[in-house]
């Protein structure tokens, strides 16, 4: 399914990937605070749900893609995995994530590494599970990113993705549209001085395929047993999928 490609800045010289890295580097110092404000803290519960879905699978090696400041990587400690790698394209976000991991004394299990989600540096069939929280819509090439995840997962490995969605029921949809198009960019302007960044986060969420449409994209890229679990009136969805045995 084709969808409109949204970029953070009106800059035709740099590709989306470069702009996304620049954007997250710029807003990294305020990203966690703004996440909590914008979501009312519900994003924390969504991450807990992602991890709860993986715990029964007992993964030993987990890759958290677009790990950002490491919130999901840290939550993944509850899976009792032996190795958790958080990879992100933004040095600014990772710097904060590294501090969090050190403060929690999790460096024996969690590694935070710079990397491109569309060109992962890990061997084929290496990870038992992979996660992405609010990251797939930032991929420059969605199919390439998903294909890379499939490559590094072992046969039968699990993928769990948390991503924004657009509520469909009245009046939740109308409120969501107003909040995401008017309030989110205002938060960005007040707290990060980068209104374009939060305009991008809003606009990219509005056009990104969700629900059955994203299920079909996962299937097209080789995943099986695909399902989506809408969260909080449909403002986000958790997608579960497996690599074929």
N, C-alpha and C positions, 0 to 999 in steps of 0.2 A: 504494500500500500504506500503510495506516494503521499507526502505531506509537506507543507510549507517549511522550508528551512529558515529558522530565525537565528540571527546573529546578535551578539551583545551591543556592538557599536557600528555606526555608519562608516565603516572602514573597508573599502573594497580591496585594499592592498593586502590585508592579512586574512588568511582563511579562518573559518570558525574556530578551529582547534586553538590557534594562537590567541584569538580574541577571548576565548573562554579562559585560557590560562591567565591572561592579563587581568580579566575581570575578577577572578577568584583571588588572585594575588592582591588586588586593590581592596577587596572587601573582607579579606580573611580575618582581620583583627576584630571585626564586629559581626562576623557571620553567625557564630553561635547565639549571641544575644538576640540578633534579629530573627533567627529561626524560632527561638522560644517565643518572642513577641508575636510574630506573624501567625504561628500555628497555635498559640495559646498553650504550648507545651505538649500538644497532642503528638507531635512528631516523635517524642521520646517513647510514647506508648506503641507507636507503629514499629519502631525499631525492635522493641521488646517482642512484638508479635512475630517479626521476621525470624528472630533467634529462636523463639518457641517452636517454630515450624521445623527448624533444623536440629534441635536437640535430640529428637527421637532417631534421627539418622546417624548420630554419633560420628560426625566427620573428624578426621585426624588432621587434615590439612585444608585450610579455608583461605580463599582469596577474596578480599573485600575491594572491589573496583570502584574508582572514584570515591575513595575513602574520606576525602576532605580532611576535617579536623579529627577524624578517628572515632567518632561516637559509636558507629556500628561495629568497628573492629574491636573496641573495648567491650561492648555488649556481647560479642561473640565468644568472649572468655567463658561464658556460661555453657557453651557446648562441650567444654573440656577438651577442645582440640589441642594437639601438640604444637601446631604451627599455624599462626594467623599472619597473613601478609596483607597490609593495606597499601594500595598503590593509587597514586594520584598524579595528575599533570601539573598541579599548582604547588610550587615550592612554599608559598606563603601559608597555604592551608596545612601542608604537611608539617611545617615547622611547629605549628600549634599542636597538631596531633602527636608529634614526637614528645612534646612537653607533657601532654596528658598521659601518655603511656608511661613515661618515666615517673611522673607523680603517683601513678597508681601501682608502680613497681611491677609492671607487666612486660618489661623488656625481654624477659626470658622466653616469652611466647609470641609477642607481637613485634613484627618488623614493619616499619613504615618506609616505603620506597617510592622514589620518583619514577614515573612510567606512563606510557601511552596505552590507554585501554584498547586501542585499535592495532597495537603492535606489542603484545605482551612478551616479556623476555623470559618466560618460564617454559619448561619442557612440555611436550604433549602428555596428556593423561596424568598430570601431576597432582591436581587438587581433587579432594572428595566433594567439595562444595564451593560455590561462588555466590557472592552477594553484591548487589548494587543498590544504593539508596539515593534516590533523586539524582541519578547520574546518567542514565541512558539517553535522556533527551538532550544531553550536552555532547553526545558523540557526533563527530562530524559525519561519519559514515556508519549508520546504525547497523547495517548488515555486517559490515566488517568487524565491528565491535562484538556483536553477538557470535560471529563465527570464531573469533579469537577465544571467547569464553568457552565455547564448545570444544575447541582444540585442547585447552589446558585442563579441562575436566576429565576425570577418569570415566570409563564406561559405567553407566548407572549413577554418575555423580549428579548432585542437585544444584540447581540455580534458583535463587530467590531474589526477586527484584521488587523494590518499593519505589513507586513513582506517583507523581501527581496525576489526577484525573479530573474530569469535569462532571459534576453532579447533573443528573438528568431530570430530577423531579422538581416541580414548582412547590414552594418558592425558594428552595435551597439553591437551585441553579442561578436564579436572578441575584440572590445575595452574594453568591460566590463570584459571579461575573463583576459585580460592583466592587467587591472587596479586593479581588485580584488585580483589577485594572486601575483602581483609584487609590486604595489604601496601601497596598504593597509598595508601589513606587514612592509614595509619600514617606513611608518608613525608611526606604532606602535613601531618600534625599536628606531626611532629618538625622539619621544615625550613621550613614556611611559616606555621605557626600557624593554618592555615585548613583544618581537616579536611573541612569541607563541600565545598570546592572539589574536592578529589581524590576525595571520595565521588561528586560529580557526574560527574567525568570517567570514573570507573569505571562508574557506573550508566548514563550516556548511551551508553557504548560497548556495554554489554550488550544494550540494546534497539534500537539503531540497525540498520536493514536493511543487509545486506551481501551480497556475491557477486551471484548472479542477481537477487535482490530489488532491489538498488540499480541494477543494470543496467536493470531494467524501469522504475525511476523516471526514469533518464536518458532512456530511449526515450520515455516518456510526455511528457517536457518538450521533445521535439523533437530530441534528439541521435541520431546514427546511428553505425554502425560501433563499437558499444559493446562493450567487453570488460573483464574484470577479471583481474588478475594477483595471486593470493595470494602473500604474503610471509612468510617465517620461520614455517613450520608453520601458516600461516593466522591469525596474530595481527594482521595488517594486510592490506589489499588496495590495489592501485593500479588505478584505473579510467581507461581511455582512451576518448575519444569525440570525434566531430567534429560541427561544424555543417554542415548540408546545403549543397551548392553552390547 
